[in-house]
Each structure stands twice: as structure tokens, then as C-alpha cells.
Amino acid sequence: MIFNLTAEQKLAEIIRQAQRSQWLAENRCALDEYIRRIESRGTFSDGLRRF
């Protein structure tokens, strides 16, 4: 019983990691563009923050 639970948890973790990797690969271009935009323009609240 414990072995099945451990195996199921490990399989769920492997699936989560694969889904995360796939999502990152599919969205890499958009993420890179967002990072470039924030680096060049800053965030929307840069002029509003007091810290």
C-alpha cells in the first residue's frame, strides 16, 4: 500500500515536471519578450511605489 502511494506521488511529480517543461518551451518567446519590455520600460507601478 505504501509503495503504491509513493509510486503514485513520484509519477505525479514526473508528470508535473514534464508539463512545466512543455509550458516553458511553448511560452519561451513570450516570456523573453516580457522580460525585455520590463527591462526597458519598467513595471507599471514604478512611479507609484514608495519603497
PDB file with one MODEL, atoms N, CA, C and O in Angstrom:
MODEL        1
ATOM      1  N   MET A   1       0.824  -1.191   0.000  1.00  0.00           N
ATOM      2  CA  MET A   1       0.000   0.000   0.000  1.00  0.00           C
ATOM      3  C   MET A   1       0.868   1.254   0.000  1.00  0.00           C
ATOM      4  O   MET A   1       0.640   2.159  -0.802  1.00  0.00           O
ATOM      5  N   ILE A   2       1.847   1.319   0.876  1.00  0.00           N
ATOM      6  CA  ILE A   2       2.732   2.480   0.939  1.00  0.00           C
ATOM      7  C   ILE A   2       3.527   2.606  -0.353  1.00  0.00           C
ATOM      8  O   ILE A   2       3.747   3.713  -0.844  1.00  0.00           O
ATOM      9  N   PHE A   3       3.959   1.471  -0.907  1.00  0.00           N
ATOM     10  CA  PHE A   3       4.712   1.508  -2.163  1.00  0.00           C
ATOM     11  C   PHE A   3       3.872   2.128  -3.273  1.00  0.00           C
ATOM     12  O   PHE A   3       4.373   2.943  -4.048  1.00  0.00           O
ATOM     13  N   ASN A   4       2.599   1.747  -3.357  1.00  0.00           N
ATOM     14  CA  ASN A   4       1.714   2.289  -4.395  1.00  0.00           C
ATOM     15  C   ASN A   4       1.549   3.793  -4.255  1.00  0.00           C
ATOM     16  O   ASN A   4       1.552   4.517  -5.251  1.00  0.00           O
ATOM     17  N   LEU A   5       1.404   4.264  -3.027  1.00  0.00           N
ATOM     18  CA  LEU A   5       1.258   5.693  -2.781  1.00  0.00           C
ATOM     19  C   LEU A   5       2.532   6.432  -3.168  1.00  0.00           C
ATOM     20  O   LEU A   5       2.471   7.485  -3.803  1.00  0.00           O
ATOM     21  N   THR A   6       3.678   5.891  -2.793  1.00  0.00           N
ATOM     22  CA  THR A   6       4.955   6.504  -3.136  1.00  0.00           C
ATOM     23  C   THR A   6       5.152   6.525  -4.647  1.00  0.00           C
ATOM     24  O   THR A   6       5.584   7.537  -5.199  1.00  0.00           O
ATOM     25  N   ALA A   7       4.847   5.436  -5.311  1.00  0.00           N
ATOM     26  CA  ALA A   7       4.982   5.366  -6.767  1.00  0.00           C
ATOM     27  C   ALA A   7       4.031   6.358  -7.435  1.00  0.00           C
ATOM     28  O   ALA A   7       4.398   7.010  -8.412  1.00  0.00           O
ATOM     29  N   GLU A   8       2.826   6.469  -6.914  1.00  0.00           N
ATOM     30  CA  GLU A   8       1.850   7.405  -7.477  1.00  0.00           C
ATOM     31  C   GLU A   8       2.315   8.849  -7.295  1.00  0.00           C
ATOM     32  O   GLU A   8       2.174   9.668  -8.203  1.00  0.00           O
ATOM     33  N   GLN A   9       2.865   9.160  -6.133  1.00  0.00           N
ATOM     34  CA  GLN A   9       3.373  10.507  -5.882  1.00  0.00           C
ATOM     35  C   GLN A   9       4.548  10.829  -6.801  1.00  0.00           C
ATOM     36  O   GLN A   9       4.643  11.938  -7.327  1.00  0.00           O
ATOM     37  N   LYS A  10       5.425   9.877  -6.990  1.00  0.00           N
ATOM     38  CA  LYS A  10       6.572  10.074  -7.875  1.00  0.00           C
ATOM     39  C   LYS A  10       6.104  10.281  -9.311  1.00  0.00           C
ATOM     40  O   LYS A  10       6.609  11.162 -10.005  1.00  0.00           O
ATOM     41  N   LEU A  11       5.154   9.486  -9.756  1.00  0.00           N
ATOM     42  CA  LEU A  11       4.614   9.628 -11.106  1.00  0.00           C
ATOM     43  C   LEU A  11       3.951  10.996 -11.282  1.00  0.00           C
ATOM     44  O   LEU A  11       4.116  11.636 -12.321  1.00  0.00           O
ATOM     45  N   ALA A  12       3.213  11.439 -10.285  1.00  0.00           N
ATOM     46  CA  ALA A  12       2.568  12.755 -10.347  1.00  0.00           C
ATOM     47  C   ALA A  12       3.617  13.857 -10.455  1.00  0.00           C
ATOM     48  O   ALA A  12       3.425  14.817 -11.201  1.00  0.00           O
ATOM     49  N   GLU A  13       4.706  13.735  -9.734  1.00  0.00           N
ATOM     50  CA  GLU A  13       5.794  14.716  -9.798  1.00  0.00           C
ATOM     51  C   GLU A  13       6.447  14.718 -11.177  1.00  0.00           C
ATOM     52  O   GLU A  13       6.740  15.783 -11.720  1.00  0.00           O
ATOM     53  N   ILE A  14       6.674  13.556 -11.739  1.00  0.00           N
ATOM     54  CA  ILE A  14       7.262  13.453 -13.082  1.00  0.00           C
ATOM     55  C   ILE A  14       6.341  14.115 -14.107  1.00  0.00           C
ATOM     56  O   ILE A  14       6.807  14.821 -15.002  1.00  0.00           O
ATOM     57  N   ILE A  15       5.047  13.889 -13.976  1.00  0.00           N
ATOM     58  CA  ILE A  15       4.078  14.490 -14.900  1.00  0.00           C
ATOM     59  C   ILE A  15       4.071  16.006 -14.750  1.00  0.00           C
ATOM     60  O   ILE A  15       4.054  16.723 -15.751  1.00  0.00           O
ATOM     61  N   ARG A  16       4.085  16.509 -13.509  1.00  0.00           N
ATOM     62  CA  ARG A  16       4.123  17.957 -13.277  1.00  0.00           C
ATOM     63  C   ARG A  16       5.362  18.583 -13.900  1.00  0.00           C
ATOM     64  O   ARG A  16       5.277  19.639 -14.527  1.00  0.00           O
ATOM     65  N   GLN A  17       6.505  17.941 -13.731  1.00  0.00           N
ATOM     66  CA  GLN A  17       7.745  18.461 -14.302  1.00  0.00           C
ATOM     67  C   GLN A  17       7.690  18.470 -15.827  1.00  0.00           C
ATOM     68  O   GLN A  17       8.159  19.417 -16.457  1.00  0.00           O
ATOM     69  N   ALA A  18       7.128  17.435 -16.417  1.00  0.00           N
ATOM     70  CA  ALA A  18       7.006  17.373 -17.878  1.00  0.00           C
ATOM     71  C   ALA A  18       6.057  18.458 -18.383  1.00  0.00           C
ATOM     72  O   ALA A  18       6.328  19.093 -19.402  1.00  0.00           O
ATOM     73  N   GLN A  19       4.957  18.670 -17.683  1.00  0.00           N
ATOM     74  CA  GLN A  19       4.009  19.708 -18.079  1.00  0.00           C
ATOM     75  C   GLN A  19       4.636  21.092 -17.955  1.00  0.00           C
ATOM     76  O   GLN A  19       4.428  21.952 -18.810  1.00  0.00           O
ATOM     77  N   ARG A  20       5.405  21.305 -16.888  1.00  0.00           N
ATOM     78  CA  ARG A  20       6.083  22.591 -16.693  1.00  0.00           C
ATOM     79  C   ARG A  20       7.088  22.832 -17.807  1.00  0.00           C
ATOM     80  O   ARG A  20       7.150  23.929 -18.363  1.00  0.00           O
ATOM     81  N   SER A  21       7.868  21.824 -18.134  1.00  0.00           N
ATOM     82  CA  SER A  21       8.854  21.950 -19.208  1.00  0.00           C
ATOM     83  C   SER A  21       8.179  22.247 -20.539  1.00  0.00           C
ATOM     84  O   SER A  21       8.657  23.079 -21.309  1.00  0.00           O
ATOM     85  N   GLN A  22       7.083  21.576 -20.806  1.00  0.00           N
ATOM     86  CA  GLN A  22       6.353  21.801 -22.053  1.00  0.00           C
ATOM     87  C   GLN A  22       5.798  23.222 -22.093  1.00  0.00           C
ATOM     88  O   GLN A  22       5.893  23.894 -23.120  1.00  0.00           O
ATOM     89  N   TRP A  23       5.217  23.686 -20.981  1.00  0.00           N
ATOM     90  CA  TRP A  23       4.665  25.034 -20.928  1.00  0.00           C
ATOM     91  C   TRP A  23       5.759  26.071 -21.157  1.00  0.00           C
ATOM     92  O   TRP A  23       5.568  27.023 -21.915  1.00  0.00           O
ATOM     93  N   LEU A  24       6.909  25.887 -20.500  1.00  0.00           N
ATOM     94  CA  LEU A  24       8.014  26.828 -20.679  1.00  0.00           C
ATOM     95  C   LEU A  24       8.495  26.854 -22.120  1.00  0.00           C
ATOM     96  O   LEU A  24       8.778  27.925 -22.657  1.00  0.00           O
ATOM     97  N   ALA A  25       8.593  25.701 -22.751  1.00  0.00           N
ATOM     98  CA  ALA A  25       9.032  25.636 -24.145  1.00  0.00           C
ATOM     99  C   ALA A  25       8.032  26.339 -25.058  1.00  0.00           C
ATOM    100  O   ALA A  25       8.427  27.050 -25.982  1.00  0.00           O
ATOM    101  N   GLU A  26       6.747  26.145 -24.805  1.00  0.00           N
ATOM    102  CA  GLU A  26       5.712  26.755 -25.633  1.00  0.00           C
ATOM    103  C   GLU A  26       5.633  28.270 -25.445  1.00  0.00           C
ATOM    104  O   GLU A  26       5.209  28.985 -26.353  1.00  0.00           O
ATOM    105  N   ASN A  27       6.033  28.756 -24.283  1.00  0.00           N
ATOM    106  CA  ASN A  27       5.874  30.171 -23.967  1.00  0.00           C
ATOM    107  C   ASN A  27       7.190  30.930 -23.853  1.00  0.00           C
ATOM    108  O   ASN A  27       7.194  32.089 -23.439  1.00  0.00           O
ATOM    109  N   ARG A  28       8.294  30.307 -24.208  1.00  0.00           N
ATOM    110  CA  ARG A  28       9.617  30.920 -24.071  1.00  0.00           C
ATOM    111  C   ARG A  28       9.696  32.266 -24.785  1.00  0.00           C
ATOM    112  O   ARG A  28      10.210  33.233 -24.223  1.00  0.00           O
ATOM    113  N   CYS A  29       9.197  32.338 -26.006  1.00  0.00           N
ATOM    114  CA  CYS A  29       9.260  33.571 -26.794  1.00  0.00           C
ATOM    115  C   CYS A  29       8.528  34.710 -26.072  1.00  0.00           C
ATOM    116  O   CYS A  29       9.066  35.809 -25.941  1.00  0.00           O
ATOM    117  N   ALA A  30       7.328  34.449 -25.615  1.00  0.00           N
ATOM    118  CA  ALA A  30       6.535  35.468 -24.927  1.00  0.00           C
ATOM    119  C   ALA A  30       7.196  35.884 -23.619  1.00  0.00           C
ATOM    120  O   ALA A  30       7.205  37.068 -23.283  1.00  0.00           O
ATOM    121  N   LEU A  31       7.741  34.941 -22.886  1.00  0.00           N
ATOM    122  CA  LEU A  31       8.418  35.264 -21.631  1.00  0.00           C
ATOM    123  C   LEU A  31       9.644  36.135 -21.874  1.00  0.00           C
ATOM    124  O   LEU A  31       9.873  37.102 -21.148  1.00  0.00           O
ATOM    125  N   ASP A  32      10.429  35.799 -22.889  1.00  0.00           N
ATOM    126  CA  ASP A  32      11.614  36.596 -23.215  1.00  0.00           C
ATOM    127  C   ASP A  32      11.220  38.017 -23.609  1.00  0.00           C
ATOM    128  O   ASP A  32      11.873  38.977 -23.200  1.00  0.00           O
ATOM    129  N   GLU A  33      10.161  38.156 -24.399  1.00  0.00           N
ATOM    130  CA  GLU A  33       9.686  39.485 -24.807  1.00  0.00           C
ATOM    131  C   GLU A  33       9.217  40.285 -23.596  1.00  0.00           C
ATOM    132  O   GLU A  33       9.505  41.478 -23.493  1.00  0.00           O
ATOM    133  N   TYR A  34       8.502  39.646 -22.689  1.00  0.00           N
ATOM    134  CA  TYR A  34       8.040  40.313 -21.472  1.00  0.00           C
ATOM    135  C   TYR A  34       9.226  40.807 -20.643  1.00  0.00           C
ATOM    136  O   TYR A  34       9.216  41.937 -20.154  1.00  0.00           O
ATOM    137  N   ILE A  35      10.231  39.976 -20.487  1.00  0.00           N
ATOM    138  CA  ILE A  35      11.419  40.357 -19.718  1.00  0.00           C
ATOM    139  C   ILE A  35      12.112  41.551 -20.372  1.00  0.00           C
ATOM    140  O   ILE A  35      12.510  42.487 -19.679  1.00  0.00           O
ATOM    141  N   ARG A  36      12.260  41.529 -21.702  1.00  0.00           N
ATOM    142  CA  ARG A  36      12.879  42.658 -22.411  1.00  0.00           C
ATOM    143  C   ARG A  36      12.067  43.942 -22.217  1.00  0.00           C
ATOM    144  O   ARG A  36      12.635  45.017 -22.022  1.00  0.00           O
ATOM    145  N   ARG A  37      10.746  43.824 -22.273  1.00  0.00           N
ATOM    146  CA  ARG A  37       9.887  45.005 -22.106  1.00  0.00           C
ATOM    147  C   ARG A  37      10.006  45.577 -20.699  1.00  0.00           C
ATOM    148  O   ARG A  37      10.095  46.794 -20.536  1.00  0.00           O
ATOM    149  N   ILE A  38      10.010  44.732 -19.695  1.00  0.00           N
ATOM    150  CA  ILE A  38      10.140  45.200 -18.314  1.00  0.00           C
ATOM    151  C   ILE A  38      11.511  45.838 -18.095  1.00  0.00           C
ATOM    152  O   ILE A  38      11.612  46.860 -17.417  1.00  0.00           O
ATOM    153  N   GLU A  39      12.553  45.256 -18.653  1.00  0.00           N
ATOM    154  CA  GLU A  39      13.893  45.815 -18.501  1.00  0.00           C
ATOM    155  C   GLU A  39      14.004  47.182 -19.169  1.00  0.00           C
ATOM    156  O   GLU A  39      14.702  48.057 -18.658  1.00  0.00           O
ATOM    157  N   SER A  40      13.340  47.381 -20.285  1.00  0.00           N
ATOM    158  CA  SER A  40      13.456  48.657 -20.996  1.00  0.00           C
ATOM    159  C   SER A  40      12.469  49.712 -20.494  1.00  0.00           C
ATOM    160  O   SER A  40      12.817  50.892 -20.431  1.00  0.00           O
ATOM    161  N   ARG A  41      11.252  49.314 -20.137  1.00  0.00           N
ATOM    162  CA  ARG A  41      10.218  50.274 -19.733  1.00  0.00           C
ATOM    163  C   ARG A  41       9.956  50.302 -18.238  1.00  0.00           C
ATOM    164  O   ARG A  41       9.415  51.280 -17.723  1.00  0.00           O
ATOM    165  N   GLY A  42      10.328  49.253 -17.543  1.00  0.00           N
ATOM    166  CA  GLY A  42       9.992  49.133 -16.130  1.00  0.00           C
ATOM    167  C   GLY A  42       8.591  48.572 -15.958  1.00  0.00           C
ATOM    168  O   GLY A  42       7.912  48.254 -16.934  1.00  0.00           O
ATOM    169  N   THR A  43       8.171  48.455 -14.719  1.00  0.00           N
ATOM    170  CA  THR A  43       6.835  47.930 -14.439  1.00  0.00           C
ATOM    171  C   THR A  43       5.829  49.070 -14.378  1.00  0.00           C
ATOM    172  O   THR A  43       6.211  50.237 -14.282  1.00  0.00           O
ATOM    173  N   PHE A  44       4.552  48.734 -14.434  1.00  0.00           N
ATOM    174  CA  PHE A  44       3.504  49.755 -14.437  1.00  0.00           C
ATOM    175  C   PHE A  44       3.511  50.588 -13.160  1.00  0.00           C
ATOM    176  O   PHE A  44       3.057  51.732 -13.172  1.00  0.00           O
ATOM    177  N   SER A  45       4.012  50.040 -12.071  1.00  0.00           N
ATOM    178  CA  SER A  45       3.933  50.740 -10.789  1.00  0.00           C
ATOM    179  C   SER A  45       5.245  51.404 -10.381  1.00  0.00           C
ATOM    180  O   SER A  45       5.372  51.855  -9.243  1.00  0.00           O
ATOM    181  N   ASP A  46       6.210  51.473 -11.271  1.00  0.00           N
ATOM    182  CA  ASP A  46       7.496  52.070 -10.895  1.00  0.00           C
ATOM    183  C   ASP A  46       7.337  53.495 -10.371  1.00  0.00           C
ATOM    184  O   ASP A  46       8.053  53.881  -9.447  1.00  0.00           O
ATOM    185  N   GLY A  47       6.437  54.276 -10.920  1.00  0.00           N
ATOM    186  CA  GLY A  47       6.239  55.650 -10.473  1.00  0.00           C
ATOM    187  C   GLY A  47       5.315  55.773  -9.278  1.00  0.00           C
ATOM    188  O   GLY A  47       5.175  56.863  -8.722  1.00  0.00           O
ATOM    189  N   LEU A  48       4.690  54.699  -8.874  1.00  0.00           N
ATOM    190  CA  LEU A  48       3.716  54.733  -7.784  1.00  0.00           C
ATOM    191  C   LEU A  48       4.266  54.211  -6.462  1.00  0.00           C
ATOM    192  O   LEU A  48       3.773  54.572  -5.393  1.00  0.00           O
ATOM    193  N   ARG A  49       5.274  53.372  -6.535  1.00  0.00           N
ATOM    194  CA  ARG A  49       5.801  52.747  -5.312  1.00  0.00           C
ATOM    195  C   ARG A  49       6.568  53.757  -4.469  1.00  0.00           C
ATOM    196  O   ARG A  49       7.182  54.684  -4.995  1.00  0.00           O
ATOM    197  N   ARG A  50       6.526  53.568  -3.177  1.00  0.00           N
ATOM    198  CA  ARG A  50       7.261  54.436  -2.260  1.00  0.00           C
ATOM    199  C   ARG A  50       8.347  53.665  -1.506  1.00  0.00           C
ATOM    200  O   ARG A  50       8.836  54.133  -0.477  1.00  0.00           O
ATOM    201  N   PHE A  51       8.728  52.485  -2.013  1.00  0.00           N
ATOM    202  CA  PHE A  51       9.781  51.702  -1.353  1.00  0.00           C
ATOM    203  C   PHE A  51      10.890  51.409  -2.297  1.00  0.00           C
ATOM    204  O   PHE A  51      11.866  50.760  -1.920  1.00  0.00           O
TER     205      PHE A  51
ENDMDL
END
